[in-house]
Amino acid sequence: MIEKNYQPADIERRMSQLWEDSGAFKAGRPERQDAAPFTIVIPPPNVTGSLHMGHALNNTLQDILCRFERMRGRDVLWQPGTDHAGIATQMVVERQLMERQEPGRRDMGRGKFLERVWQWKAESGGTIVNQLKRLGASCDWSRERFTMDEGLSRAVVKVFVELHRDGLIYKDKRLVNWDPKLLTAISDLEVQQVEVKGHLWYLRYPIEGRSFSPEDPKSFIVVATTRPETMLGDTAVAVHPDDERYTALVGQHVILPLVGRRIPIVADDYSDPEKGSGAVKVTPAHDFNDFEIGKRHGLPQISVLDQEGCLSLVDNEDYLRGLPEGSAEFAAEFDKIERFAARKKIVTRLEEFGFLERIEPNTHMVPHGDRSGVVIEPYLTDQWYVDAHTLAQPAIAAVRSGDTTFVPKNWEKTYFEWMENIQPWCISRQLWWGHQIPAWYGPDGKVFVAETEEEAVGNALGYYVEQEVITPEQGHEMATDPAKREGFITRDEDVLDTWFSSALWPFSTLGWPDETPEVARYYPTDTLVTGFDIIFFWVARMMMMGLHFMKQAPFSTVYIHRLVRDEKGAKMSKSKGNVIDPLGVIDEYGADALRFALTREAAQGHDIRLSPHLVETNRNFATKFWNACRFAEMNECVKPDGFDPKGAKDTLKETLNRWIAHETSRATREVTEAIEGYRFNDAAGAIYRFVWNVFCDWYLELAKPVLMGEEGAAKAETRAMIAWTRDEILKLLHPFMPFISEELWAVTAQRDSLLVLAQWPRKAAMTEMELAAMAAPGPAGEIIPPIIAALDADDFSDPAAEAEIGWVVDLVTTMRSVKAEMNIPPSTLTPLVIVTTSDETRDRAQRWNDTIKRLARLSEISFADAPPEGAMQLLVRGEVVALPLKGVIDFGAERTRLEKELGKADADIKRVDAKLSNEKFVANAPEELVEEEKEKREAALERKAKILEAIERLKQAS
């Protein structure tokens, strides 16, 4: 029996336990061994993570696909797992050590520290997984993986060694994003651009051979910089080749202020003649753009900062090389000064010597570490790199050929732009937590890359014996006695970027490099659901690794969703205080309400605006359906054994029941095709409209007279059809709202079977496209599942029933709408005149006379060949109906009111148009504010159209 009140918390707890106990989500079920597999890999959340709205959206959409395909009979594997999250996890444990006043990481040593991290992972690392279960994620939790599992670690080592052997992994000195607090390179995704109110310093660089004077512009070149402290590492000044002001100076030199270094003036397109003085300082070791200029012109790379962001000058051979006498004194004075303190001191010194022309306020973006919060340095250092350009070529070809497609398709352009301009991928991190790089160094720095230390030792001994560095006898002794080779080779202390192991996720989680049955069955996967911000960091790299090692793209479809924003369209952030906690929302409204709210808003290519009110609205939807099921239960609506409305035109006698079969069939098609097309919002919208409007508001309402009438065939049939329709709704609703649907499935008929494993409703009929596709088998010769479903479809289509009941629905809806427009109180009964010569329409009106009058609040229904005078004429399905309003409303006053409303709508449109036509507003206003104004305009235009229509009706009536 259905409880009186819908209580999501109780239901969700019980249904979660039911699914877990039954193993409902497990892949490879015996009864599905011959079914086509359907595989999704979860974007592994950080093991340190906690559920946020991005997770909630991403995993809800994945779950919809998995539950949908599971109900369609596929062997579904939704592979779960978590990422070890190098920096984040190491920071969590280090912070814990500090709070407990225990020895720090370096005092503890690498081995002991890693033990503590594994201990933390065992105790706290499962938080995000349990939160995903609360959301209803139907992953095969028995297969949960972790990016540092033994098997995945073996895959990482094998990939590194093979790519190194093929020349696709190498060591190089390049600029990286360096975090001076965490003392490690970080990825672009871990860099946050922060708007800072700073300054622009204009500096005078003396031209060689001319007597410098601050009053003589011909004696110097002015360069503008936001970072005067890095000028100590300048190796050139660049001007645009077409800038006539500097043409004669190209090839000459300037003398670097304070330092005395002689540096060239070079011509380079990077310099913008319209910005500043048109001349820029070039510091290849401290700026990514300057690094590229330096490569083009063969400039030296002089790094003047150390790992902690302090000036490093005294022992810096690159800095000191070629400097005039007296430079050592300057170097000693500024050495080891923190970068921002050094900035102030250098600016003061520049001003003292006349090298500072002026200072201007300058608001600009400055990179910060998202974990440490400190300003990130472009830092020149030796790191390990992947030849991403070579690996990218097959990945580009796979998308161009259609082997992998993006939804929405416009993201392919972004993918191509990134991949075609890809830079070497820095994969080393100066951390302890992570996959330690499988590289060892000999006494002379020679690198030996191997899968195990034993293999590396063997390779090193063989090499040094061959080079006659050690004798064969020494080599033999060291090979057989570990004590004698102690310290002979040392392992690289760095670990790999977490994206390296994540790039292997679609096949490493299945047991690769072993040839497991899971790899053979579930790779390649079907659909990847992810956010647009990691197309490059994760999607592209999975494509590269999958194609290189598996010779197949890792997924056929990449569905890209957008951001979840607040109700005003602003990006959620802690600093703004507008973050909506999904767990708090689930506690208040239930997981089903949150899932449905997110899905209804998840239009392709659009951000989602979420508010607690929106979630509450969808909780109300669940409550309405819950109450509708209770109504059905109280009216003894059950499906008799063997009841099947297949061939509804023949088996069902009541027009109303044939109509609901027709509408259920249409809803099934709409929901099914929308999910197949990744139009999640359309799918949710279709089931919402069907449940709320068609089933609850119309079918049950129109069925009430039958249910309250005498027992008989009509009542029995209606009871059975209500129960049948309810069950079809539960199936359609399940991927979106799994908890409430599973609960109602169990309680309404005391079934032993689970809804999660029930058969998805079959589509009503094949489209022309599907019929054509029957002649076009899939890649392996099989017909794709949607076609199979269509071939075996039930056809509930009944145009005659739809014409009759649809006419009743449209007539009542039109009456209600017009009365609301004209401010007629609901309690006021009005007559209705049907202007028709059709016997069919007269018969319909007479059959449904009492129902129409009750629902539309009519005093009487009559027929006429022409509309009476003073009646408002309305069109319902091509026929005129007239609503006599003379004496009911004041036509003049009503017209005045509507014209006043029209004026307000016009004013709103004009006000918005003024804003949107202002180029400055559009360029500078936040994107969400511009979108909000556009939405206001659309709403005003829609309101205006309705008012004009109402005014036109009044004209006709008067």
N, C-alpha and C positions, 0 to 999 in steps of 0.2 A: 504494500500500500504506500502511496506517495505521501510523504510528510506534508503537513499544512504549509510550512514555510520553507523557502529555498535557503539552505544554509551551506554556502560553498565550502567553508573550511572543513566541515565534517565529511562532506562528500569527497573532497580532494584527498583527504588523508586515507579514506577507505579505498578509493579507486586506485591510488598509487600502490597500496599494499596488494590489492587484487591483481594488478598487472604484474607486479614483481613476483608474487607467489606463483603465478601461472606461466611465467616465462613468455609472456605474449610478444615481447619485442625482439626475441632472439631470431637471428638469421639462421638459415639452414634447417628450418623446421622439416621434419621427415615428409610431411604431406606436400611440401613445396619443392622437393628435390628436382622436379622436372620443370618448375616454373622459371620464367625469365627473371634474372636477378635485377635488383635496383639498388644502387649504392650511392650513399652520400657520406662524405667525411666531414665531421664537424670542424669548423675553424677552431683549433684548440685554444681555449682561454688560458690565460696565465694562471699558474698554480697558486699565485698570490691573490688572484682576482676575486671580486665579489660582483654579483649580478647587477648590471646596469641596463638602461633601456635599450642600448644598442644590442646587447646580448639577447634581451627579451624579444626584440623584433627578429633578429637573425635566426634564433632558434625556433621561434614560432613558425616562421616561413618554412624552415627545413622540416619541422614536424608535420606541417600540413601536407607537404609532398610525400613524406614517408608513410603517414597514416593513409593517405589517399591511395598510394600504390600498393600498400599492404592489403587494403580492402579490395583492390582490383586483382588480387591473387599473385602479386609479384613476391619473390623472395627478397625481402628488404633487409639490407644491412645499413644501419646508420651508425657509422663508426665513431665512438666518442673517445675523448682523451684530453689531456692538458699539456701545456707547454711549460718547460722548466724556467723560462723567463729569467735569463741570467742576471741582469742588473737588478731587476725588481726583487727577486728572491734573495740575492746576496745582501741588498740593502735592508730587507726585513729582518734577516737574521743578525746583521751587524747592529741594527738599532736595538734589537732584543738584548744582545750582549751588553750594549752600553747602558740600557735601562736597568739591567740586573747587576751592573757594576762588575761584570766579568771581564777577563782579558779580551782584548780586541783580536781581530782576525790575524794580523801579522804576529802578534805575541803568541797566539795560539798555534800558528803553523797551518799549512795547507791541509794536511791529513785530518787533524782534529777539527778544523773549521768545517770541512766537508761532512764530517760525521754529524756535526750540529745541524747543518742544512738538511741532511737526510732525515734527521730526527724531527726537525720542524715540519718537513713535508709529510711525514707519517702522521703527525698530530694535527696539523692544520691545513694541509694541502687539498683536502677533499671538500672544502666549503663550497666552491663554485659548482661542483658536481651535484651536491645535494640541493643547491638552489635551482639548478636546471631541472632536476626531478620535480621540484615544486611547480615549475612552470608547465610540466607535463611532457617534457621531451621524451620521445619513445625510442631512445637509443638502445642498442644492444649493450647494456651496461656490463654484461659478462665479458665483453671484449675490450674494456677500457684500457687505453694505453697512455704512456707518459713518454715525453721525448727523450728522457734519459733512462728508459727501460733498457735492460741488457740487450734485447733484440734490436731496438732502435739505435742504440749506441753502436752496435756492430755494423749496422747499415751505414751510419755516418762515417765510420772509419773506412769502410770499403769504398765509399764514394770519394772521400778525400784522396785516398791512395791512388785510385784509378784515374781521377781527374789530374792529379799531379803527374802520374806516369805519362798521361797523354799531353802534358804541357798546358793543361787548362787551369791548373792552380800553380801559382808562383809567388815569390816574395818580391816586393818592390817598395821603393821610397816614394810616397805620394802624400798629398794633403788629405787629412781625414777630419771629421768632426771630433774634436777632443774635449773631453770633460775634465777641467782642471781640478775638480773636487773628487770625482770618482776615479780619476787617473786611468781612463780607458777611452778608446775610440768608441763612438756610438753611431747608430744608423740615422739616416735622415728622418725616419719616423719618430725617433726619440728626441728630435730637435723641435722646439716650440718657438715660433717667431713671435716676439713680444714687441709691441710699439713702445718706443722709449723717446722721451724728450731729451735730446742731447744737443750737440753743437757740431758745426762745420768749421774747421780751422783752415784758413787760407795761409799757406806758407810760401815764402820766397826761396827758390832754389837758385843760387848764383850760377850764371853761365860761365863756363871755363874760358879763361883768357880775357875776361872783362872785369874791370874794377867794380866790385859790388858796392852799391849804395842803395839804401831803402828808398831814396828819392828818385832813383834813376830806373824806370821800368825796363829799359833796354839791357840792364845788367842782370836780370833774373827772369825766371819763369815762375808764375804763381800756380801752385797745385792746391786743390782742396781735399781734405781728408776728414773722416770721422774718427780716425784712429792714429793720432800723432805718435803714439808710443811705438808703432811698428815701423816708422820711417827709418829707424836704425838699420832695418833690413832691406831698404830700397835698393834695387839694382838697375833701375831705369826710370825715365819719365816718358810717358807715351802721349802722342798727339795724333789727331786724325790726319790721314794722308792728304785729305782735301781741304784741310784748314789752312788758308793762305797766311794766317798770322804766324804760323810756325814752320812753313815750308823750308825756309832758308836754314832753320836750326836743326832739322832732321839730320842725324849723323854726327852732330856735335855732342858735347858733354856738359853736364852740370856738376857742381861740387856739392855733395850731400851735406846740408847744414849740420853743425855740431860734430859730425863724424869725419868729414873730409874725404870721403870716398868719391872717386871719379866715376860717374855713371852716365850711360849714353842716353840721348834723346832718340826715341824710335817712333816710327809711324805705324799705327795700328788702328784698325776699324773699330776696336772696342771703345776708344775715346769718343765722347759725344761733344761736338763743338758747341751745342746748345746748353750744356750743363756746366756750371761753375766757370772756370777759366778756359775750359776746353782741353786742359792738360791734366793728366792724372799720374800720381806716383805708382810705381809698379813694385810690389813686394811679393814675389812668387811664393815665398814660404809662409805667407800669412793671409792669403786671400785666394779663393778658388778661381776667380776670373783672372787674377794676376798670374796664377800658376800656369794657366793656358797661354797667356801673353808671353810668359817666360819661356815656355816650350817653343812657341813660334819664333822667338828671336834668340834662342840659345843663351838666355840670361842665367847667371848664377842664382842659386837658391840659398838665401842666408836666413836661418832661423834665429831669432833673437830672444825667444821665450823658452823657458823650460816646461816640464810636464805640469807644474803647479801654477803656471801663469806668471812666473817672475822673470825679469830680465836675466839673460844668461850671456855674459859678454867676456869676462876675464879669461876663461878657458875655452872660448869659442873660436876655433881656428878659422872657420868660414867667415866669421865677423871680422877678425883681426887681419885677415890676409890682405896685403896691399895698402893698409892704412898708413897715413903719414905719422911722423914722430909726435909723441904727446897723446896718442889715442889710448894708450894703456891707462893713463891717469883718468881719462873720461870713463873708460870701461870700468875701472875699479870704483869710481864714484857712484855709478848707476847699477852695478851688478847686484843681483838678488833682490831688487826692489819689485814689489808686487805691481802688476801691470797697470792698475788704475792710479796707484800712487805715482808710478813712473810717468804716467801721462801728464799729471799736473806739473811734475818737476821738469819734464822736457818742454812743455809749453812755456813755462816760466823762463827757461834758459833760451828758447827760441826768441822770446820777446826781448830779452836782454841784449841779444846780438842783432836785433833788427830783422829777424827772419819771419816774424809773425806779422802778416798784413792786417788781418781782421778775424773776428769770430762772429758767426751767425747762429742763432737758434736753429735747430734742425730736428724735426720729429722723424724718426726712421725705425725700421724693424731690426731688432737685434736678436740673434739666435740664443736660446737658453736651453739647457738640458731639462727635459720634462721630469726627470727624477731628482736631480740635484738642485735645480733652480738657478744655477750659476750660468754666466755668459760662456757660450761655447767658443773655443778657439779653432780656427783652421790651423792644423798642426802638421808639420812635415815629419814623418816617421816611417820606419820600416814596418810593413804589415803584410799579411797574406792576402792574396787577391784571386778571384776567379775571373777567367777570360769570358765575361758575360756576353761580349759581342759575338763570339763564335757560337756559344750555346743558344743565343737568342734567334739565330737564323731559322732553325727548324720550328721554333715556337712561333715565329712570325708567320711562317708558311702554313702552319696548322690552322691558324685563324683565317688566313686569306683563303684557304681551300675550303673552309666550312667544316673541317673536322671538329673544331671547337667554335661555338658561337656564343656571343655575348647577348644578354637580354637586360636592358634595352640595347639595341645594336649600336647606338651612338658611342658606347664605351669602347668599342673596337678602335675608334680613332684615337682615344686616349692611350690605349694599349700599344698601338702602332707607334705613336709619337715617342713614348717612353722607350720601347724596344729598339727602335731604329736609331735612337740617340744614346743608347745605353753606354755607361762607363764601366770600367773594371769594378768588380764588387769586392769591397773590403770585408773579409770574413773573420778576421782575428779580433779578439777583445782581450783587454788586459784585466781579466777577472779570474777567479778560482772556480766559481760555480758554472759548470757547463761541460761541453765535450772538449777535453783537452786535446790540442792539436797533435796528431800522431807524427811528430817530426822530432828528430834528435840531432844534436850538433856535436861534431867531433872536436878535437882539441884545436884545430885550425879554423873552426867555424863552418866546415863542410856540413851540408844538410843531408840527413838520411830519413826518408819518409817510408814508413812501413806500418803494417797492421798491428804488429806486436813489438815489444821491446826486444825480444829475442831475435826477431827477424832483423831489426835495425842494428843490433850488435853484430850479427853475422855479416850484414852488408858492410858495416864500418870496418870490421877487422879485415875482411877481404880487400877492401879498398886500400887501407893503410899498409897492408902487407905488399900489395901490388905496387904502391908508391914507395916502398922500402922505408917507410916511416917506422915500422916495427918489423921484426923478423918473423918468419913463419912459426918459429918456436914460441916466440912471445904471443903471437896470435893464437896458437893452439892453447897455451896456458890460460890466456884471458878468456877463451871460449869455454874452457872446461871448469874454470874456477872464478865464480862471480866476484869474489873478494879482490882478485887481481885486476879486474877491469873497473873497479869502483871509481866513478868520476871520469872514466874515459870518454863516455858520451853522456850528454845531459839533455833532458827532454825540454822542448819548448813549453814555457809556463803558460802561454796564452790559451784561451778557449775559443771556440767557434761562435760566431754570431748565431743567436737562436733561430734566425730565419734560415740558416743552413740546414738544420735538422727538420724544421717545419717544411722545407721545400721537398722533402722526401715523404711527407705524411701520407699521401694517397697509396703508396705501395709499401713503405716500411711498416705501417700499422698492420698490414696483412701478412707479415712474416718474411718479406724480402730482407736479405738476399737468399734465403732458402726458397726452394721451389715448392711453396705450400699450396694446398688445395684452395685456400682463400685467395691467394694471388691469382690463380688460374680462373677462379669463378667471379671474383668481385672487382678485378681491375681490367680495363679502366672503369672509373666510376661514372655515374650518370650526370648529376647536377651538382655544381658548387654554388652555394649561397653565401655571399660575402659583401662587405661594404666597399665602396669605391675607393676608400683611402688606402687599401692594401692591394690594389690591382698590381702594382709594381713590386711591392715588398714580398708578397706571398703568391698571388696568382701567377705572375710571370715566372717566378722562380720554380714553382711546381711544374709549370709547362716545360721549362728548360730541362729540369732534372728527369721528369717523366719521359720525355721524348729521348733523352740521351741514354737512360738506363733501361727503360721498358720498351722503347721504340714505338710507343703509342702515347698520344696526349692523355693526360690523367683524367679528363672529364670532357663530356660532349657539349655541355651547356654551362655557362657561367652567368648566374643571375646576380645582378648588382643592385643592391638596395641603397637608399639614401639615409640621411640622418633622422633621428627622432629629436625634434625641437620642442620647446614649450608652446603653450597655446597661442602666444603672440608671434611665433616664428623665430624666436631667438635661440641660439645654440645653448644647450644646457651647460652650466659650469658652476663649480662651487663658489667662485668669487661673485657670481651674479645672484647666487642663492635660489636658482630656479631649477635645480636638479630634482627630478621626480624619481623616487626610489621604487623600483618595481616590486620589491618584497613588501614594502609598506602598502602599496596599491593592492597586492594580492591579499594581504591580511585584511584589508578593508572591503574589497569588492570581489575577490576571488580571481584565480588564475584565468578562468574562462573569459571573464569580462575584460581583463587586460589583453589577452590574446586576440579577442574579437575586435577590440578597439583598435589595436595596432594594425590588424589585417584589413579592416575596412578603410583605413587611411593609407594603406601601402600601395599607392598608384605608382606605376613604373615611371622612373625619372623624377619623382617628386619627393621632397622632404615630408616628414610626418609631423603634424602639430598635435601634441598630446596634452590633455588636461585631465585632472581628476574627474571633472564633470563628464567628459567624453567616456571615461571608463564606467562611470556611474550609469550613463545612458545604456551602455551595453550590458551592465548588470541588470538593468530594468528589462531589457530584452529577454535575458535568461529567465527572469522572474515571470514575465508574461507567458513564455512558453511552458514553464513549470506549471503555472496555474491552468493553462489550456489542457495540459496532460491530466491534471487533477480533475478538471471538468469532465474530460472524457472518461476517466476512471469512475467518477461518481455517477455517470450516465451509462455505466456498464458497457463501455465500448471496448470490445475485445475481438480479436481475429479468430473466427471459428477454425477448427482444424481443416486444413485443405483449402481454405479460402484463397483464391487467386483471381484478381480482377483482370488478368490477361485477356486481351480482346474485349475491352471494357464496353464497346458498343453493343456486344451481344450478351455479355454476362450481367451487366448492370442495368437495372430497369429505370432507376431514378436519374433524371437529367442532372440534378445537383451532384450526384456521385460520379457520373461520367465526366462532369466538368472538373471535379477535383482531381480525377485521374489524369485528365488532359493537362491541367496546370502543374501537377506534380512531375509529369513527364517533361514539360517545358523547363521547369526549374532544374531538374536533373541535368538536362542538356546544357543549360546556361552555366551551372556550377562546374560541371565536368570540363567543358571546353575552356572556361576561364582558368581553371587550375592548370590544364594542359598548356595554356598559353602564358603561364606565369602572371596572369592578371588577377592577383590575389584579392585586390579590393573589389573587382567586379564579381568574383566568386562569392565573397562574403556579402556583398550588396545583394546579390541574387537570392541567397538563402535568407537574408534578413527580410527582404520584401516578401518572399514567399511565406515565411513563418508568420510575420507580423500582420501583413495586409491580407494575403490570400487565405491562409489557414485560420488564423485567429479572428481577424476582423470580418471576414466574409463567409468562409465555409461554415465555421461553427455557429456564426450568427444566423445564417440562412437555414442551418440544420436544426436549430432550437425548436421550431414548431413541430418538426417530425419527432424529435427526441421527447418532447412533452406530450405527444399524441398517443393514440392507442397502439397497443402491440400489433405487429403485423409485418409483412414482408418489407415494406418501405423502411420501417424502423430498424429491423434486423440488418438490412443491407447498409443503412446509414451508419449504424454502430460499427459494423465491420470495416467500412471504408474510412471512418475516422481513425480507427486503430491502425489500419494499413497505412494511411497517410502519415500518421504520427511516426510509425516505424521508418518510413522512407525519409522523413525529416531527420530522425535521429542519425541515420546513416550519412545523409548529406552534411549534417551539422558536426559530425564527429571529428573530422580533421581540424576544425576551427575551435570547437568547445568540447574537448574530449571527456572532461570529468562529468559534466551534467548529462551529456548524451549517454555515457556508459552507465551512469546511475539509473537513468530513466529506462534504458534498454533492459536492465536487470529487473527493476521493480515493477514495470508495467505488465510483464507476462511471466515473471519468475523463470526466465530463461537460464539454461545452464551454459549456453554459449556466450562468448564475449563479443561485444560490438566491434572492438578493435580488430577482430579477425572475421567479421561478417563480410558478406559480398556487397560491394558497392552497387548502388542502383544502376541498371543499364540504361543507356541513352535510348530515347524513343525511336529514332529513325536515323538513317545515314544521310549525310549531306552529299551533294554531288561530288565534292572534293574527296570524301571518304570512299564513295563508290569508285571513283577513278583510281584511288590509291590501291584498291584491291588488285589491280593489274601490276602494281609496282612493289614487289617484295623488298624487305629491308636488306641490310648488308649481308646477313647470313642466310638469306633466302626465306626468312620467316615473315609473316605479316605482322605489322606492329600491333601491340596490345589494344590501342583504341579502336582499331578496325575490327579486331576479334570481338570486342564488346559490342560494336555496332551490328555485326553480323547476327549476333544472338539476342538482339534487342527486343524488348517488349514495346509494342506500339499502342500507346494509350491515346493517340491523337483522335479528337472528336470535335471537328469544327462546328457541328450542329449544337452540341452542348455548350461549347464556348460562346457561340453566337447568342444563345438565350441567356445564360447566366451572366456572361460578360455585358450584355445589354442592361440587365438589372443593376449590376455593379456600377456601370458608367452613368446610368440615369440617376441613381441615388448620390453618387459622388458629385455629379454636376449640380444637383439641387443643393447639396450641402455647401459646395464651394460658392455658388452665387449668393446664397442667403448670407454667408459670412461676409462676402464682399459688400453687400448692401446693408450690413449692420442689422439684419433681421434677427431678433432674439430667437434662440432655439425653441422656445415654448410656443412661438407663433405658428399656427397651422395655416398653410396656404393651399389653394387649389392648384391642380396641374392639368393642362390641356395638351393631349397628344395629337399633333397634327399629322395624320397619316391616312392613307387609303389601303394600307397593307393589312390583310386579315391575320398574317403571321404576327405582326406587332400587336394587334388588338388581342389576339389569343394570349401572347406572352403577358401583356399588361393585366389581363383578367386573371391569369393563373397566379401571378405574383402580386395581385392588387393589395392584399392586406400587408404583405411584407414591405412593399415599396412605400406604402403610406406610413407604416410604423418607422421605418428607417430614415425616410426623407422628411418626416414631419409634415405630411400633407393631409388636408381635410378631405379631399376627394380627387379622383382621377376621371377625366372625361375625354371624349374624342371629338375632333372637329376637322373640317376640310381646310380651314384657314385659321390663323391665330386670332384671338379676340383683340379688340382695341385695348391699348394700355397694358399689353402683356409683354414681358421680356422674352425674346425668342432665343432659343438655345439649340445647338446641334448635337445630337447624341447618335453616334454611329450612322451618320448620313441622313437622319430624319429629324424634323423640327419638333421640339416640344416648347410649349408656351407657359410662362409663369405669370399669371395675372397679378400685378402688384398695385393696381389702382386702389387707393384707400389703405394700403398696407404701409407704403413708404411715401415720403414727400419727395417727388422727383426733383424738384428744384433744389431743395436743401441737400439732397444726396449728390446731385451733380456738383454743387458748390464745394462740398466736402472732398469729392474725388479730385476736382481741379486743384484744390489746395494741396492735396497729397501729391498730385502731379508736379506742382511747383517745387515742392520739397525734393522730389526725386531729381528734377532737372538741376536744382541747386547743388545737390550732392554730386551729380555727374560733372557739372561745371567745376566744382571745387577740386575734384580728383584730377580732372583733365589738366587743370592749371598746374598741379604738382607734377604730373607725369610728363608734361611738355617742357618742364624746367630741366634742362640738361644738367645743371649743377646738382639739383636734388637727386636725380636718377644716378648720377655718377658717385655722389658722396654718401647718400643714405644707405643704411644697412640693407642687404638684400631682402631680409624678411619684411622690412618696412615698405619697400617698393612693392613686394608681392601682396602685402596687406592692402595697399591702395588699389591695386589692380582688382583684388577680390571685392573691395567696396564698390568699384565701378560696375563690375558684373552684376552685383546684387541690386544696385540702383537701376541698371538697365532692365533687369528682370522685373523689378517692382513697377517701373514705368510702363512696360509692355502690358502688365496685368491691369493697371489703372486705365490705360487707353482702351483696352478691351471692354472694361466695365462701363466706361463713359459711352462707348459706341452702343452697348446694349441699352443703356438708358435712353439714348437718342431714338433708337428704334421703338422703345416702349412708349415714349411720350410723343 
